Amino acid sequence: MTDLQNAITDSETVKVTVGERVDGVVTVTLSRPAARNALNAQVRDELSRVLATIDQNDTCRVVVLTGDDEAGTFVAGADVTELRERNAIEQREVSKRPRIYERVANLSKPVIARINGHALGGGCELAQACDIRIAAESAKLGQPEINLGIIPGGGGTQRLPRLVGEGQAMRLILSGELINATEAANIGLVDEVHSEDNLDNAVYDLAESIAEKSPVTLEFAKTAIQANSEMELKAGIEYEAELFAQLFATEDKNEGIDAFFEDREPEWQGR
């Protein structure tokens, strides 16, 4: 049995399918419907283990992260019962990196959030950690932690301003307001909004178009784009140039150009 199969077998709250709809696309579904897919310790541990295994699996080129449709949510947030029982020392221990947010953001493969329902609190932060966010019209998103006497702790105060601007982030975090998917798209929190009937077609059409590309080039492109929010412009451009040059040592670069000249589809080797 492969490492990925072992990770799937050992997970009770995370479902994984590989290539079910599109070759090279792995769907990771958070499945805790009775709790609206809330992120408790078990979900976090199992998701971390699954993602670490996917990262090492060459057959997985694109990840779709979603919530169990039975729950009617993407992720309703953190498990509030766990939050109530922790003191500051315990929370610092739980917050040690890498958490699931960093594991998603740092995955070498592109991650598409299929936001099939409410994405609140930690669920909204999990969506923010993904590379692309596609939401159903019925979804609502927000950071309501302020209503519990806390602030976002999964990266929301940092990633949200980068996506929507400081003013909009202040509005959402300080008020705890929930917004619908259309408004989320208008301010840049999600990238596309579709009806429930068209959500899967939109998600997997995009996933397929990405999965058809060179795996090593996808990894380099994702890394370069993420550097945009971490580096000054001059340093970022220099970093991009270095990654660009490194690709000239790969077989996929030669294959891509040869396929272009020969008017055929490239056969990527991932190296």
N, C-alpha and C positions, 0 to 999 in steps of 0.2 A: 504494500500500500504506500502511495506517495505521501510526502509531508503534508501536501494540501489536503489530501483525503483524510489523513489523520486529524488535521485541524478541524475539518468539517465534522467528522464523526464525534470529536470531543466537545463540540459546541452545541449548547441547548438553546441559546438565544440569538445565534447568528447563523443564517442559512446562506449557502454558497452554491451557485450554479455556474458552470464554465461552458461557454459556447452554446448555450441553450437557444439563444436567438441569433447570435452573431459569432462567428469564429473569432477567437482571441479576446472576447469580451467576457469578463467575469462579473456576475451580479452578486453583491453582498447585501443581504437583507437583514436588518435588525428586527427580531421577532420576539417581542414581549407584549403581546396585544392586550393582556389584562391590565397592564400598566401604561398603555399607550406608548410603548417602546421607550419608556424612560430609561435613562442611562444609570443603571446601578453598577456595583462592583463587578458582578458576573458579566454583564454586557461589555463593560470596558475591557476586562481581561480577555474575554473570548474574541472580541473584535481586534484587539491588539495582536493576539496570536495569529488570527487569520490573515491580517494585513501583512505581518512579517513574513508569513509563508508565501503569500501572493507575490511579494516583492522579489522573491528568489525563484519564482516560477516563470520560465521563458514562454510558456504557452499563454500566459495572461498578459495581454498587451494594454487593455483599457479596463478600468474598474467602474462599475455603476454602483453607487451606494444609495440605498433606499430603506424605507420602512415597510414593515409588513402591512399590506393593504387591509387586513382584518382589523388592525388597530385604528385605521382611518387617520393615521398620522405618519409623518416622517420620523420625528423624535419629539416628544412632548417636553423634554427637558431632562434635568438631572432628577434623581430619585430624592424627593424632598425629605423623606423619612431618614435617609442616610445623612443628609445635611444637618438635620436637627440634632442628631446624636453625636456629631463630631465637635471636638474643641479645636482651638487654633493649631496646636501641635499635631493633632491627627490630620487636619486638613493640609498642613504643609507636607506631610508625608505622602498623602494622596496626590498632591500637586507636583510631585517630582517628575521631571521630564525623562523620557518622552511619554506623554499622555496620548490618548487616542487622537486628539487634535493634531499633535505634531506628527504622529504616525501617518495620518491621512495627508497632511500638507507635504511631508517629506518623502512620500512614496515615489519611487522612481517612475511609476506609470501614471498616466493621466487619470484623474478621478472625476467622474460626473455625478453630481448629486441629483438624484431623481426625487424631487420634493413632492411626494404624493399626498401630503396633508400638512398639518400644522408643524412648524419647525420653531420651537420656542426655547429660550434659554440656551442650555447646552446643545440642544438640537439645532438652533440657529447658528451657534458657533461651529458645530460639526459641518454644517453646510458651507459656512464661510471658509473652512479649511480645505474644501474641495476646489478643484481647478475651474469647474464650470457648474453652474446651477440652473436646472430646468425645473420649473414648478407647474403644478396643476392649478387651474383657475381657482379652485376651492381652498387652496392653501393659505394659511396665515403665518406670518413670521414676526418675531420680536424678541426683545431681551427684557422680560418682566422681572428680573431678579431684584430690582429696586423695591418691588412690592413686598419682598421677603426680608428686607433690611440688609441685603448684600448687593454686590455688583457682579457683572459677568466675570467668571474666573477661568474660562476656557479659551481666552484669546479675543473675546468680543470687543474689549476696549481698544484693541490694537488692530485687528483685521477689519472691523466694521468701518472705522474712519477711512481706511485705505480704499474701501469699496464704495462708500457713499458720501465721503466728505465729513469733516469734523462736525459741522452744524447738524446734519441729519443724524449722525451717530449720537450726538448729545441729546437730540430730541427723543430718539428711541430709547436710549439707555436711561436717561434721567426721568422720563415719563413712564416707562414700562409699557408704552402703547404697542398694540399689535396692529400690523398693517396687512392688507390683502396682497395677493400675488401681483396684481397689476401695479399697485403703488411700489411694491418692492422692485419690480422691473424698471419703473420710471426713475427710481433713485439709484439704480445700479446694484441692488442687493442680489437680484437674480438676473440671469441673462436671457431667459426665454420663459414665456407663459403659454400653456396650451390647455385645451379642454381635457377632461379626464379621458375621453375617448381617443384623443390624439397624443396623449402624453408619451406612451411607450414608443410610438412611431418616431416621435421627435427625438427621444433619448437614444434609441438604438440606431436610428439613421446616422446621427452624429457619431455615436460610438463606433459604428462600422467604418465611417469615413476616416476616423483617427486610427483605428486598428489596422487599416491597410497600409499605414506608413511604416518606415523603418523604426524598429524599437529603440535603437541607440540614438537615432535622431530625435525621436520624441522625448527621450530622457534629457538630452542636451537642450532642446527647445524649452522644456518646462523649467529646467534649472536657470536658463538665461532670463526667462520672463520673470521668475520669482525674484531674481536679483534686483529687478527694477525697484522694489519696495525696500530693499535692504542696502542699496549703494547709492552714492551720488552719481550724477549722470556720467561724468568723465570716467569714473571707475567702472561703472556698469558697461559702458561702451568698450572699454579695454577688456573686460571680462568676456563680453560677447565675442569680440574678435579672437580671443584665445580659444573659446569653445568652437568657434567656426573653423579655426585652423586645425584643431584636434580632429575634427570630422574628416579632414583630408587624409588621415591615416587609416580610415575604415574601409572595409570592403563594400559597405552599403553606399558610400559616396560614389565609388566607381560604378557600381551596379545601377544606381539611380540615373547617372548621366548616360551610361551605355544604353539603358532602356529608353531614355528620351530620344537618343539619336536613332535607335532601331525601331521606334514607334511600337513599343510593346510594354506590357505591365512588368514592373520590376519584381525580382524575386529576392526579397530581403533576407539577409543572413543574421542580422542583429549583431554584427561585429564589424 
